[in-house]
Amino acid sequence: MARILCSVVQTSPGGLQTVRKGVKSLIDTDSLIHKFTRSRIPDKVFQASPEDLKKYGGDPQHPHKLHIVAGIESTQRLLHWENETSRMLGLQKAHTPQVHRNIPSVTVKLKIVKYLIRIKPLKLPQGLPTEDNMSNSYLNSTGELSSAMASKAC
């Protein structure tokens, strides 16, 4: 810390002067807060911009209903709120896809860890599978939910 040397001259009632030397801090260290607090994320980060639509595509009038979210980075050595968010989203293991709804509460959580994840829309080319076909459905690497029964029939 920056310190300055100060000298204090005092005059006693008898006319003698005493000089006292000392070191005084420029910054009061008692008032410093040594806590790490969460940074404030401005609201404009969460608003969609026209540049994003051009870059990533998509239709703002008819957005996709489900996301496929996969972690691309390790969740070790992250800040505690990023660890909690990735744990809530089920992204502890890298490259393991998770399906999440496209709703504002999930989107806010995804934006907190956006540099750690890859997001793709879930495509349903054959529509939603029925309960009978649910066990035969699988997720392609292209983000499509396909049914094994439908592919055998074609």
Chimera marker file (.cmm) of the C-alpha trace (Angstrom):
<marker_set name="trace">
<marker id="1" x="0.000" y="0.000" z="0.000" r="1" g="1" b="0" radius="0.5"/>
<marker id="2" x="1.104" y="3.518" z="-0.573" r="1" g="1" b="0" radius="0.5"/>
<marker id="3" x="2.367" y="5.176" z="2.548" r="1" g="1" b="0" radius="0.5"/>
<marker id="4" x="3.725" y="8.637" z="3.205" r="1" g="1" b="0" radius="0.5"/>
<marker id="5" x="6.072" y="9.900" z="5.811" r="1" g="1" b="0" radius="0.5"/>
<marker id="6" x="4.541" y="12.643" z="7.864" r="1" g="1" b="0" radius="0.5"/>
<marker id="7" x="5.989" y="14.779" z="10.566" r="1" g="1" b="0" radius="0.5"/>
<marker id="8" x="3.915" y="16.464" z="13.201" r="1" g="1" b="0" radius="0.5"/>
<marker id="9" x="5.158" y="19.564" z="14.949" r="1" g="1" b="0" radius="0.5"/>
<marker id="10" x="3.580" y="20.322" z="18.301" r="1" g="1" b="0" radius="0.5"/>
<marker id="11" x="4.184" y="23.339" z="20.444" r="1" g="1" b="0" radius="0.5"/>
<marker id="12" x="4.135" y="22.785" z="24.168" r="1" g="1" b="0" radius="0.5"/>
<marker id="13" x="3.072" y="25.504" z="26.634" r="1" g="1" b="0" radius="0.5"/>
<marker id="14" x="6.741" y="26.221" z="27.534" r="1" g="1" b="0" radius="0.5"/>
<marker id="15" x="7.662" y="27.108" z="23.933" r="1" g="1" b="0" radius="0.5"/>
<marker id="16" x="9.501" y="23.840" z="23.127" r="1" g="1" b="0" radius="0.5"/>
<marker id="17" x="8.706" y="22.085" z="19.912" r="1" g="1" b="0" radius="0.5"/>
<marker id="18" x="8.563" y="18.317" z="19.665" r="1" g="1" b="0" radius="0.5"/>
<marker id="19" x="8.775" y="16.605" z="16.330" r="1" g="1" b="0" radius="0.5"/>
<marker id="20" x="7.110" y="13.280" z="15.911" r="1" g="1" b="0" radius="0.5"/>
<marker id="21" x="7.659" y="11.198" z="12.797" r="1" g="1" b="0" radius="0.5"/>
<marker id="22" x="5.471" y="8.385" z="11.653" r="1" g="1" b="0" radius="0.5"/>
<marker id="23" x="4.129" y="6.511" z="8.673" r="1" g="1" b="0" radius="0.5"/>
<marker id="24" x="0.559" y="7.116" z="7.608" r="1" g="1" b="0" radius="0.5"/>
<marker id="25" x="-1.375" y="5.082" z="5.047" r="1" g="1" b="0" radius="0.5"/>
<marker id="26" x="-3.005" y="6.875" z="2.135" r="1" g="1" b="0" radius="0.5"/>
<marker id="27" x="-5.714" y="4.228" z="1.873" r="1" g="1" b="0" radius="0.5"/>
<marker id="28" x="-7.736" y="3.135" z="4.856" r="1" g="1" b="0" radius="0.5"/>
<marker id="29" x="-7.454" y="-0.654" z="4.713" r="1" g="1" b="0" radius="0.5"/>
<marker id="30" x="-10.207" y="-1.146" z="7.276" r="1" g="1" b="0" radius="0.5"/>
<marker id="31" x="-12.820" y="0.059" z="4.815" r="1" g="1" b="0" radius="0.5"/>
<marker id="32" x="-11.874" y="-2.374" z="2.043" r="1" g="1" b="0" radius="0.5"/>
<marker id="33" x="-14.256" y="-5.238" z="1.452" r="1" g="1" b="0" radius="0.5"/>
<marker id="34" x="-12.394" y="-8.465" z="0.848" r="1" g="1" b="0" radius="0.5"/>
<marker id="35" x="-15.399" y="-10.398" z="-0.404" r="1" g="1" b="0" radius="0.5"/>
<marker id="36" x="-15.826" y="-11.499" z="-3.983" r="1" g="1" b="0" radius="0.5"/>
<marker id="37" x="-19.330" y="-10.666" z="-5.109" r="1" g="1" b="0" radius="0.5"/>
<marker id="38" x="-21.213" y="-11.785" z="-8.181" r="1" g="1" b="0" radius="0.5"/>
<marker id="39" x="-20.943" y="-9.374" z="-11.061" r="1" g="1" b="0" radius="0.5"/>
<marker id="40" x="-24.061" y="-7.639" z="-12.237" r="1" g="1" b="0" radius="0.5"/>
<marker id="41" x="-25.083" y="-8.764" z="-15.725" r="1" g="1" b="0" radius="0.5"/>
<marker id="42" x="-26.871" y="-5.989" z="-17.627" r="1" g="1" b="0" radius="0.5"/>
<marker id="43" x="-30.338" y="-6.707" z="-19.026" r="1" g="1" b="0" radius="0.5"/>
<marker id="44" x="-29.294" y="-5.838" z="-22.586" r="1" g="1" b="0" radius="0.5"/>
<marker id="45" x="-27.234" y="-9.060" z="-22.684" r="1" g="1" b="0" radius="0.5"/>
<marker id="46" x="-30.442" y="-11.104" z="-22.477" r="1" g="1" b="0" radius="0.5"/>
<marker id="47" x="-32.272" y="-9.226" z="-25.241" r="1" g="1" b="0" radius="0.5"/>
<marker id="48" x="-32.288" y="-10.668" z="-28.764" r="1" g="1" b="0" radius="0.5"/>
<marker id="49" x="-30.618" y="-8.483" z="-31.350" r="1" g="1" b="0" radius="0.5"/>
<marker id="50" x="-31.035" y="-8.512" z="-35.159" r="1" g="1" b="0" radius="0.5"/>
<marker id="51" x="-27.348" y="-9.409" z="-35.541" r="1" g="1" b="0" radius="0.5"/>
<marker id="52" x="-27.923" y="-12.592" z="-33.538" r="1" g="1" b="0" radius="0.5"/>
<marker id="53" x="-30.813" y="-13.606" z="-35.802" r="1" g="1" b="0" radius="0.5"/>
<marker id="54" x="-28.675" y="-13.082" z="-38.903" r="1" g="1" b="0" radius="0.5"/>
<marker id="55" x="-25.752" y="-14.978" z="-37.402" r="1" g="1" b="0" radius="0.5"/>
<marker id="56" x="-27.591" y="-17.946" z="-35.877" r="1" g="1" b="0" radius="0.5"/>
<marker id="57" x="-30.742" y="-18.070" z="-37.975" r="1" g="1" b="0" radius="0.5"/>
<marker id="58" x="-34.168" y="-18.856" z="-36.638" r="1" g="1" b="0" radius="0.5"/>
<marker id="59" x="-37.559" y="-17.249" z="-36.851" r="1" g="1" b="0" radius="0.5"/>
<marker id="60" x="-38.451" y="-14.840" z="-34.024" r="1" g="1" b="0" radius="0.5"/>
<marker id="61" x="-42.172" y="-15.286" z="-34.735" r="1" g="1" b="0" radius="0.5"/>
<marker id="62" x="-42.030" y="-19.108" z="-34.476" r="1" g="1" b="0" radius="0.5"/>
<marker id="63" x="-39.106" y="-20.160" z="-32.260" r="1" g="1" b="0" radius="0.5"/>
<marker id="64" x="-38.256" y="-23.814" z="-31.689" r="1" g="1" b="0" radius="0.5"/>
<marker id="65" x="-39.767" y="-25.418" z="-28.603" r="1" g="1" b="0" radius="0.5"/>
<marker id="66" x="-36.809" y="-27.462" z="-27.326" r="1" g="1" b="0" radius="0.5"/>
<marker id="67" x="-33.025" y="-27.010" z="-27.102" r="1" g="1" b="0" radius="0.5"/>
<marker id="68" x="-30.355" y="-29.685" z="-27.226" r="1" g="1" b="0" radius="0.5"/>
<marker id="69" x="-27.631" y="-28.438" z="-24.902" r="1" g="1" b="0" radius="0.5"/>
<marker id="70" x="-24.224" y="-30.114" z="-24.707" r="1" g="1" b="0" radius="0.5"/>
<marker id="71" x="-21.259" y="-28.998" z="-22.638" r="1" g="1" b="0" radius="0.5"/>
<marker id="72" x="-18.067" y="-28.409" z="-24.605" r="1" g="1" b="0" radius="0.5"/>
<marker id="73" x="-15.835" y="-27.480" z="-21.654" r="1" g="1" b="0" radius="0.5"/>
<marker id="74" x="-15.074" y="-29.059" z="-18.321" r="1" g="1" b="0" radius="0.5"/>
<marker id="75" x="-17.000" y="-27.695" z="-15.362" r="1" g="1" b="0" radius="0.5"/>
<marker id="76" x="-13.974" y="-27.876" z="-13.077" r="1" g="1" b="0" radius="0.5"/>
<marker id="77" x="-12.325" y="-24.666" z="-11.914" r="1" g="1" b="0" radius="0.5"/>
<marker id="78" x="-15.377" y="-22.531" z="-12.632" r="1" g="1" b="0" radius="0.5"/>
<marker id="79" x="-16.919" y="-19.830" z="-10.531" r="1" g="1" b="0" radius="0.5"/>
<marker id="80" x="-19.373" y="-21.203" z="-7.991" r="1" g="1" b="0" radius="0.5"/>
<marker id="81" x="-22.495" y="-19.805" z="-9.677" r="1" g="1" b="0" radius="0.5"/>
<marker id="82" x="-21.410" y="-21.271" z="-13.026" r="1" g="1" b="0" radius="0.5"/>
<marker id="83" x="-20.899" y="-24.656" z="-11.339" r="1" g="1" b="0" radius="0.5"/>
<marker id="84" x="-24.364" y="-24.446" z="-9.771" r="1" g="1" b="0" radius="0.5"/>
<marker id="85" x="-25.952" y="-23.447" z="-13.072" r="1" g="1" b="0" radius="0.5"/>
<marker id="86" x="-24.249" y="-26.233" z="-15.038" r="1" g="1" b="0" radius="0.5"/>
<marker id="87" x="-25.285" y="-28.717" z="-12.330" r="1" g="1" b="0" radius="0.5"/>
<marker id="88" x="-28.908" y="-27.507" z="-12.531" r="1" g="1" b="0" radius="0.5"/>
<marker id="89" x="-28.850" y="-27.950" z="-16.313" r="1" g="1" b="0" radius="0.5"/>
<marker id="90" x="-27.311" y="-31.436" z="-16.051" r="1" g="1" b="0" radius="0.5"/>
<marker id="91" x="-24.082" y="-30.509" z="-17.834" r="1" g="1" b="0" radius="0.5"/>
<marker id="92" x="-21.470" y="-32.023" z="-15.504" r="1" g="1" b="0" radius="0.5"/>
<marker id="93" x="-20.072" y="-34.273" z="-18.248" r="1" g="1" b="0" radius="0.5"/>
<marker id="94" x="-18.785" y="-32.740" z="-21.459" r="1" g="1" b="0" radius="0.5"/>
<marker id="95" x="-20.399" y="-33.691" z="-24.789" r="1" g="1" b="0" radius="0.5"/>
<marker id="96" x="-23.457" y="-35.281" z="-23.150" r="1" g="1" b="0" radius="0.5"/>
<marker id="97" x="-26.616" y="-33.802" z="-24.719" r="1" g="1" b="0" radius="0.5"/>
<marker id="98" x="-29.507" y="-32.640" z="-22.549" r="1" g="1" b="0" radius="0.5"/>
<marker id="99" x="-32.907" y="-31.502" z="-23.785" r="1" g="1" b="0" radius="0.5"/>
<marker id="100" x="-34.332" y="-28.304" z="-22.286" r="1" g="1" b="0" radius="0.5"/>
<marker id="101" x="-37.430" y="-26.237" z="-22.974" r="1" g="1" b="0" radius="0.5"/>
<marker id="102" x="-37.044" y="-22.909" z="-24.755" r="1" g="1" b="0" radius="0.5"/>
<marker id="103" x="-38.486" y="-20.697" z="-22.019" r="1" g="1" b="0" radius="0.5"/>
<marker id="104" x="-37.088" y="-17.450" z="-20.550" r="1" g="1" b="0" radius="0.5"/>
<marker id="105" x="-36.070" y="-18.960" z="-17.195" r="1" g="1" b="0" radius="0.5"/>
<marker id="106" x="-33.945" y="-21.626" z="-18.915" r="1" g="1" b="0" radius="0.5"/>
<marker id="107" x="-32.557" y="-19.118" z="-21.408" r="1" g="1" b="0" radius="0.5"/>
<marker id="108" x="-31.278" y="-16.891" z="-18.581" r="1" g="1" b="0" radius="0.5"/>
<marker id="109" x="-29.435" y="-19.863" z="-17.063" r="1" g="1" b="0" radius="0.5"/>
<marker id="110" x="-27.983" y="-20.826" z="-20.448" r="1" g="1" b="0" radius="0.5"/>
<marker id="111" x="-26.662" y="-17.297" z="-20.986" r="1" g="1" b="0" radius="0.5"/>
<marker id="112" x="-24.703" y="-17.501" z="-17.721" r="1" g="1" b="0" radius="0.5"/>
<marker id="113" x="-22.700" y="-20.491" z="-19.023" r="1" g="1" b="0" radius="0.5"/>
<marker id="114" x="-22.946" y="-19.731" z="-22.744" r="1" g="1" b="0" radius="0.5"/>
<marker id="115" x="-19.194" y="-19.988" z="-23.333" r="1" g="1" b="0" radius="0.5"/>
<marker id="116" x="-19.193" y="-23.554" z="-21.936" r="1" g="1" b="0" radius="0.5"/>
<marker id="117" x="-22.040" y="-25.017" z="-24.004" r="1" g="1" b="0" radius="0.5"/>
<marker id="118" x="-23.301" y="-25.655" z="-27.511" r="1" g="1" b="0" radius="0.5"/>
<marker id="119" x="-27.015" y="-25.137" z="-28.184" r="1" g="1" b="0" radius="0.5"/>
<marker id="120" x="-28.951" y="-26.637" z="-31.109" r="1" g="1" b="0" radius="0.5"/>
<marker id="121" x="-32.682" y="-26.648" z="-31.758" r="1" g="1" b="0" radius="0.5"/>
<marker id="122" x="-34.391" y="-30.037" z="-31.481" r="1" g="1" b="0" radius="0.5"/>
<marker id="123" x="-35.945" y="-30.909" z="-34.844" r="1" g="1" b="0" radius="0.5"/>
<marker id="124" x="-38.890" y="-33.272" z="-35.139" r="1" g="1" b="0" radius="0.5"/>
<marker id="125" x="-39.103" y="-34.235" z="-38.848" r="1" g="1" b="0" radius="0.5"/>
<marker id="126" x="-41.650" y="-37.006" z="-38.167" r="1" g="1" b="0" radius="0.5"/>
<marker id="127" x="-43.501" y="-35.100" z="-35.453" r="1" g="1" b="0" radius="0.5"/>
<marker id="128" x="-43.674" y="-36.031" z="-31.798" r="1" g="1" b="0" radius="0.5"/>
<marker id="129" x="-43.293" y="-39.768" z="-31.267" r="1" g="1" b="0" radius="0.5"/>
<marker id="130" x="-46.185" y="-41.660" z="-29.736" r="1" g="1" b="0" radius="0.5"/>
<marker id="131" x="-45.824" y="-43.604" z="-26.507" r="1" g="1" b="0" radius="0.5"/>
<marker id="132" x="-45.391" y="-46.823" z="-28.516" r="1" g="1" b="0" radius="0.5"/>
<marker id="133" x="-42.555" y="-45.349" z="-30.605" r="1" g="1" b="0" radius="0.5"/>
<marker id="134" x="-40.858" y="-43.584" z="-27.695" r="1" g="1" b="0" radius="0.5"/>
<marker id="135" x="-38.590" y="-46.544" z="-26.885" r="1" g="1" b="0" radius="0.5"/>
<marker id="136" x="-37.529" y="-46.797" z="-30.557" r="1" g="1" b="0" radius="0.5"/>
<marker id="137" x="-36.676" y="-43.107" z="-30.918" r="1" g="1" b="0" radius="0.5"/>
<marker id="138" x="-33.130" y="-41.810" z="-30.927" r="1" g="1" b="0" radius="0.5"/>
<marker id="139" x="-31.374" y="-38.471" z="-31.192" r="1" g="1" b="0" radius="0.5"/>
<marker id="140" x="-29.164" y="-37.898" z="-34.248" r="1" g="1" b="0" radius="0.5"/>
<marker id="141" x="-25.953" y="-35.877" z="-34.153" r="1" g="1" b="0" radius="0.5"/>
<marker id="142" x="-27.708" y="-33.324" z="-36.388" r="1" g="1" b="0" radius="0.5"/>
<marker id="143" x="-30.285" y="-32.606" z="-33.679" r="1" g="1" b="0" radius="0.5"/>
<marker id="144" x="-33.178" y="-34.612" z="-35.116" r="1" g="1" b="0" radius="0.5"/>
<marker id="145" x="-35.341" y="-36.951" z="-33.086" r="1" g="1" b="0" radius="0.5"/>
<marker id="146" x="-35.897" y="-39.964" z="-35.336" r="1" g="1" b="0" radius="0.5"/>
<marker id="147" x="-37.878" y="-43.114" z="-34.879" r="1" g="1" b="0" radius="0.5"/>
<marker id="148" x="-36.297" y="-46.460" z="-35.763" r="1" g="1" b="0" radius="0.5"/>
<marker id="149" x="-39.714" y="-47.840" z="-36.777" r="1" g="1" b="0" radius="0.5"/>
<marker id="150" x="-40.297" y="-45.016" z="-39.240" r="1" g="1" b="0" radius="0.5"/>
<marker id="151" x="-36.855" y="-45.418" z="-40.810" r="1" g="1" b="0" radius="0.5"/>
<marker id="152" x="-37.419" y="-49.192" z="-41.298" r="1" g="1" b="0" radius="0.5"/>
<marker id="153" x="-40.774" y="-48.563" z="-42.946" r="1" g="1" b="0" radius="0.5"/>
<marker id="154" x="-39.263" y="-46.217" z="-45.552" r="1" g="1" b="0" radius="0.5"/>
<link id1="1" id2="2" r="1" g="1" b="0" radius="0.2"/>
<link id1="2" id2="3" r="1" g="1" b="0" radius="0.2"/>
<link id1="3" id2="4" r="1" g="1" b="0" radius="0.2"/>
<link id1="4" id2="5" r="1" g="1" b="0" radius="0.2"/>
<link id1="5" id2="6" r="1" g="1" b="0" radius="0.2"/>
<link id1="6" id2="7" r="1" g="1" b="0" radius="0.2"/>
<link id1="7" id2="8" r="1" g="1" b="0" radius="0.2"/>
<link id1="8" id2="9" r="1" g="1" b="0" radius="0.2"/>
<link id1="9" id2="10" r="1" g="1" b="0" radius="0.2"/>
<link id1="10" id2="11" r="1" g="1" b="0" radius="0.2"/>
<link id1="11" id2="12" r="1" g="1" b="0" radius="0.2"/>
<link id1="12" id2="13" r="1" g="1" b="0" radius="0.2"/>
<link id1="13" id2="14" r="1" g="1" b="0" radius="0.2"/>
<link id1="14" id2="15" r="1" g="1" b="0" radius="0.2"/>
<link id1="15" id2="16" r="1" g="1" b="0" radius="0.2"/>
<link id1="16" id2="17" r="1" g="1" b="0" radius="0.2"/>
<link id1="17" id2="18" r="1" g="1" b="0" radius="0.2"/>
<link id1="18" id2="19" r="1" g="1" b="0" radius="0.2"/>
<link id1="19" id2="20" r="1" g="1" b="0" radius="0.2"/>
<link id1="20" id2="21" r="1" g="1" b="0" radius="0.2"/>
<link id1="21" id2="22" r="1" g="1" b="0" radius="0.2"/>
<link id1="22" id2="23" r="1" g="1" b="0" radius="0.2"/>
<link id1="23" id2="24" r="1" g="1" b="0" radius="0.2"/>
<link id1="24" id2="25" r="1" g="1" b="0" radius="0.2"/>
<link id1="25" id2="26" r="1" g="1" b="0" radius="0.2"/>
<link id1="26" id2="27" r="1" g="1" b="0" radius="0.2"/>
<link id1="27" id2="28" r="1" g="1" b="0" radius="0.2"/>
<link id1="28" id2="29" r="1" g="1" b="0" radius="0.2"/>
<link id1="29" id2="30" r="1" g="1" b="0" radius="0.2"/>
<link id1="30" id2="31" r="1" g="1" b="0" radius="0.2"/>
<link id1="31" id2="32" r="1" g="1" b="0" radius="0.2"/>
<link id1="32" id2="33" r="1" g="1" b="0" radius="0.2"/>
<link id1="33" id2="34" r="1" g="1" b="0" radius="0.2"/>
<link id1="34" id2="35" r="1" g="1" b="0" radius="0.2"/>
<link id1="35" id2="36" r="1" g="1" b="0" radius="0.2"/>
<link id1="36" id2="37" r="1" g="1" b="0" radius="0.2"/>
<link id1="37" id2="38" r="1" g="1" b="0" radius="0.2"/>
<link id1="38" id2="39" r="1" g="1" b="0" radius="0.2"/>
<link id1="39" id2="40" r="1" g="1" b="0" radius="0.2"/>
<link id1="40" id2="41" r="1" g="1" b="0" radius="0.2"/>
<link id1="41" id2="42" r="1" g="1" b="0" radius="0.2"/>
<link id1="42" id2="43" r="1" g="1" b="0" radius="0.2"/>
<link id1="43" id2="44" r="1" g="1" b="0" radius="0.2"/>
<link id1="44" id2="45" r="1" g="1" b="0" radius="0.2"/>
<link id1="45" id2="46" r="1" g="1" b="0" radius="0.2"/>
<link id1="46" id2="47" r="1" g="1" b="0" radius="0.2"/>
<link id1="47" id2="48" r="1" g="1" b="0" radius="0.2"/>
<link id1="48" id2="49" r="1" g="1" b="0" radius="0.2"/>
<link id1="49" id2="50" r="1" g="1" b="0" radius="0.2"/>
<link id1="50" id2="51" r="1" g="1" b="0" radius="0.2"/>
<link id1="51" id2="52" r="1" g="1" b="0" radius="0.2"/>
<link id1="52" id2="53" r="1" g="1" b="0" radius="0.2"/>
<link id1="53" id2="54" r="1" g="1" b="0" radius="0.2"/>
<link id1="54" id2="55" r="1" g="1" b="0" radius="0.2"/>
<link id1="55" id2="56" r="1" g="1" b="0" radius="0.2"/>
<link id1="56" id2="57" r="1" g="1" b="0" radius="0.2"/>
<link id1="57" id2="58" r="1" g="1" b="0" radius="0.2"/>
<link id1="58" id2="59" r="1" g="1" b="0" radius="0.2"/>
<link id1="59" id2="60" r="1" g="1" b="0" radius="0.2"/>
<link id1="60" id2="61" r="1" g="1" b="0" radius="0.2"/>
<link id1="61" id2="62" r="1" g="1" b="0" radius="0.2"/>
<link id1="62" id2="63" r="1" g="1" b="0" radius="0.2"/>
<link id1="63" id2="64" r="1" g="1" b="0" radius="0.2"/>
<link id1="64" id2="65" r="1" g="1" b="0" radius="0.2"/>
<link id1="65" id2="66" r="1" g="1" b="0" radius="0.2"/>
<link id1="66" id2="67" r="1" g="1" b="0" radius="0.2"/>
<link id1="67" id2="68" r="1" g="1" b="0" radius="0.2"/>
<link id1="68" id2="69" r="1" g="1" b="0" radius="0.2"/>
<link id1="69" id2="70" r="1" g="1" b="0" radius="0.2"/>
<link id1="70" id2="71" r="1" g="1" b="0" radius="0.2"/>
<link id1="71" id2="72" r="1" g="1" b="0" radius="0.2"/>
<link id1="72" id2="73" r="1" g="1" b="0" radius="0.2"/>
<link id1="73" id2="74" r="1" g="1" b="0" radius="0.2"/>
<link id1="74" id2="75" r="1" g="1" b="0" radius="0.2"/>
<link id1="75" id2="76" r="1" g="1" b="0" radius="0.2"/>
<link id1="76" id2="77" r="1" g="1" b="0" radius="0.2"/>
<link id1="77" id2="78" r="1" g="1" b="0" radius="0.2"/>
<link id1="78" id2="79" r="1" g="1" b="0" radius="0.2"/>
<link id1="79" id2="80" r="1" g="1" b="0" radius="0.2"/>
<link id1="80" id2="81" r="1" g="1" b="0" radius="0.2"/>
<link id1="81" id2="82" r="1" g="1" b="0" radius="0.2"/>
<link id1="82" id2="83" r="1" g="1" b="0" radius="0.2"/>
<link id1="83" id2="84" r="1" g="1" b="0" radius="0.2"/>
<link id1="84" id2="85" r="1" g="1" b="0" radius="0.2"/>
<link id1="85" id2="86" r="1" g="1" b="0" radius="0.2"/>
<link id1="86" id2="87" r="1" g="1" b="0" radius="0.2"/>
<link id1="87" id2="88" r="1" g="1" b="0" radius="0.2"/>
<link id1="88" id2="89" r="1" g="1" b="0" radius="0.2"/>
<link id1="89" id2="90" r="1" g="1" b="0" radius="0.2"/>
<link id1="90" id2="91" r="1" g="1" b="0" radius="0.2"/>
<link id1="91" id2="92" r="1" g="1" b="0" radius="0.2"/>
<link id1="92" id2="93" r="1" g="1" b="0" radius="0.2"/>
<link id1="93" id2="94" r="1" g="1" b="0" radius="0.2"/>
<link id1="94" id2="95" r="1" g="1" b="0" radius="0.2"/>
<link id1="95" id2="96" r="1" g="1" b="0" radius="0.2"/>
<link id1="96" id2="97" r="1" g="1" b="0" radius="0.2"/>
<link id1="97" id2="98" r="1" g="1" b="0" radius="0.2"/>
<link id1="98" id2="99" r="1" g="1" b="0" radius="0.2"/>
<link id1="99" id2="100" r="1" g="1" b="0" radius="0.2"/>
<link id1="100" id2="101" r="1" g="1" b="0" radius="0.2"/>
<link id1="101" id2="102" r="1" g="1" b="0" radius="0.2"/>
<link id1="102" id2="103" r="1" g="1" b="0" radius="0.2"/>
<link id1="103" id2="104" r="1" g="1" b="0" radius="0.2"/>
<link id1="104" id2="105" r="1" g="1" b="0" radius="0.2"/>
<link id1="105" id2="106" r="1" g="1" b="0" radius="0.2"/>
<link id1="106" id2="107" r="1" g="1" b="0" radius="0.2"/>
<link id1="107" id2="108" r="1" g="1" b="0" radius="0.2"/>
<link id1="108" id2="109" r="1" g="1" b="0" radius="0.2"/>
<link id1="109" id2="110" r="1" g="1" b="0" radius="0.2"/>
<link id1="110" id2="111" r="1" g="1" b="0" radius="0.2"/>
<link id1="111" id2="112" r="1" g="1" b="0" radius="0.2"/>
<link id1="112" id2="113" r="1" g="1" b="0" radius="0.2"/>
<link id1="113" id2="114" r="1" g="1" b="0" radius="0.2"/>
<link id1="114" id2="115" r="1" g="1" b="0" radius="0.2"/>
<link id1="115" id2="116" r="1" g="1" b="0" radius="0.2"/>
<link id1="116" id2="117" r="1" g="1" b="0" radius="0.2"/>
<link id1="117" id2="118" r="1" g="1" b="0" radius="0.2"/>
<link id1="118" id2="119" r="1" g="1" b="0" radius="0.2"/>
<link id1="119" id2="120" r="1" g="1" b="0" radius="0.2"/>
<link id1="120" id2="121" r="1" g="1" b="0" radius="0.2"/>
<link id1="121" id2="122" r="1" g="1" b="0" radius="0.2"/>
<link id1="122" id2="123" r="1" g="1" b="0" radius="0.2"/>
<link id1="123" id2="124" r="1" g="1" b="0" radius="0.2"/>
<link id1="124" id2="125" r="1" g="1" b="0" radius="0.2"/>
<link id1="125" id2="126" r="1" g="1" b="0" radius="0.2"/>
<link id1="126" id2="127" r="1" g="1" b="0" radius="0.2"/>
<link id1="127" id2="128" r="1" g="1" b="0" radius="0.2"/>
<link id1="128" id2="129" r="1" g="1" b="0" radius="0.2"/>
<link id1="129" id2="130" r="1" g="1" b="0" radius="0.2"/>
<link id1="130" id2="131" r="1" g="1" b="0" radius="0.2"/>
<link id1="131" id2="132" r="1" g="1" b="0" radius="0.2"/>
<link id1="132" id2="133" r="1" g="1" b="0" radius="0.2"/>
<link id1="133" id2="134" r="1" g="1" b="0" radius="0.2"/>
<link id1="134" id2="135" r="1" g="1" b="0" radius="0.2"/>
<link id1="135" id2="136" r="1" g="1" b="0" radius="0.2"/>
<link id1="136" id2="137" r="1" g="1" b="0" radius="0.2"/>
<link id1="137" id2="138" r="1" g="1" b="0" radius="0.2"/>
<link id1="138" id2="139" r="1" g="1" b="0" radius="0.2"/>
<link id1="139" id2="140" r="1" g="1" b="0" radius="0.2"/>
<link id1="140" id2="141" r="1" g="1" b="0" radius="0.2"/>
<link id1="141" id2="142" r="1" g="1" b="0" radius="0.2"/>
<link id1="142" id2="143" r="1" g="1" b="0" radius="0.2"/>
<link id1="143" id2="144" r="1" g="1" b="0" radius="0.2"/>
<link id1="144" id2="145" r="1" g="1" b="0" radius="0.2"/>
<link id1="145" id2="146" r="1" g="1" b="0" radius="0.2"/>
<link id1="146" id2="147" r="1" g="1" b="0" radius="0.2"/>
<link id1="147" id2="148" r="1" g="1" b="0" radius="0.2"/>
<link id1="148" id2="149" r="1" g="1" b="0" radius="0.2"/>
<link id1="149" id2="150" r="1" g="1" b="0" radius="0.2"/>
<link id1="150" id2="151" r="1" g="1" b="0" radius="0.2"/>
<link id1="151" id2="152" r="1" g="1" b="0" radius="0.2"/>
<link id1="152" id2="153" r="1" g="1" b="0" radius="0.2"/>
<link id1="153" id2="154" r="1" g="1" b="0" radius="0.2"/>
</marker_set>
